[in-house]
Amino acid sequence: MIWDSASAELAVAAHGQLATLYACGITPYDATHIGHAATYIAWDLLVRAWRDAGHGVRYVQNVTDVDDPLLERAAATGQDWRALADREIALYRTDMEALRVLPPAHYVGAVEAIGIIERFNRVLAEHGALYDLDGDIYFARSADPAFGAVSGLDPATMVALSAERGGDPGRAGKKDPLDPLVWLAARPHEPAWASEFGSGRPGWHVECAAIATHYLGATFDIQAGGTDLRFPHHEMSASHARVALAEAGQTVFARRYAHAGMVRLDGEKMSKSLGNLVFVSALLSSGTDPMAVRLTILAHHYRKDWDWTDQGLAAAVQRLARWRAAMALGSGSGPGGEMGPGGEARAGGEAWAGGGAGPGGGALAGGEAGAAGAGVLAAVRDRLADDLDAPGALAVIDRWAAGVTAAGRPDASSGLVCSMADALLGIAL
């Protein structure tokens, strides 16, 4: 079960044997920070839980490798925008690999998806949902009677958030303040691509609508992202898809919406715009064990806002040491029974390497681990099945480790617990 933000209730996460997930990716104008890591580790837990339960998984993630923040950063620092994007995408992949985040099956950049987005815009135009404003192409939200179903917000709040989060509600000539851009006409000294809508580049919301439906179909299980994406981004993307793809009685776009909380530093949301960032790469370069970073994140439920602190990281380091000490006492301290690797990632490049959960729960069946190991495994599975309760899952292993340490002797469950921590939680012991 997972919390569906749109309906505000717990719901079954996967509709069928094939579980499908679209997660909104980074805009690569700066290094990966802990807020990013927390979000993608949340969806990594979901993928691992699905695979352990026997689902096939099709996971798609985009990367917005052309957009205003990227172009502005490149101009301000005198860099080529493409070189900046490529460097930060490569660093993001390296960070995700270090944190043992399984790669998506498809990792798709906006630039490589220009053709997909243009075709999607053509369908919107055929439905009479687009209009021209001084060469820029806008989507008329009035074309979608269900607009607002994802966020449930009132119009005044929507307008305020749109202005705060990259929209242009005050632009003169728009039919509605909330109408979003789907194609931005070419500006001087900015990258542009030829299309039937003129030379330009795609809007952000339509980028995700087009990529998600191209790779996952008109309907998929979960749209995932941070809570700051619920409006306008997820609202707009879903609206685009409904207008372009809806048929009578058919659900279009995501069945469920999963949103991760924000990570704060000194009480302020960690964000690139504020500059109050803790970078994953900097932590790793300082010698911090990436498993301690992951454990720091997993100590907080994915839907909660929380603060990154030195004390929290220190507690994770101590927890990791306790777990490894307990494993060292066990007769099966190696990572036996490890589940297979994840899928191939793209975005104009290679896969990043994941370590962890392959399909099927049989690899963690228990073997000779006995009732104790089977009980730990069942309890961790139970916690993850309850809206990805990672703190609860960590507490299960804490209790196991405390018991093994107190006994001071080998424990037959150690090999299974080690494999389970790796496969389900992404923690290499």
Secondary structure, 3 states (H helix, E strand, C coil): CEEECCCCEEECCCCCCEEEEEECCCCCCCCCEHHHHHHHHHHHHHHHHHHHCCCEEEEEEEECCCCHHHHHHHHHHCCCHHHHHHHHHHHHHHHHHHCCCCCCCEEEECCCCHHHHHHHHHHHHHCCCEEEECCEEEECHHHCCCCCCCCCCCHHHHHHHHHHCCCCCCCCCCCCCCCCEEEEECCCCCCCECCCCCCEEECHHHHHHHHHHHHHCCEEEEEEEEHHHHHHHHHHHHHHHHHHHCCCCCCCEEEEEEEECCEEECCEECCCCCCCCCEHHHHHHCCCCHHHHHHHHHCCCCCCCEECCHHHHHHHHHHHHHHHHHHHHCCCCCCCCCCCCCCCCCCCCCCCCCCCCCCCCHHHCCHHHHHHHHHHHHHHHHHHHCCCCHHHHHHHHHHHHHHHHHHCCCCCCHHHHHHHHHHHHCCCC
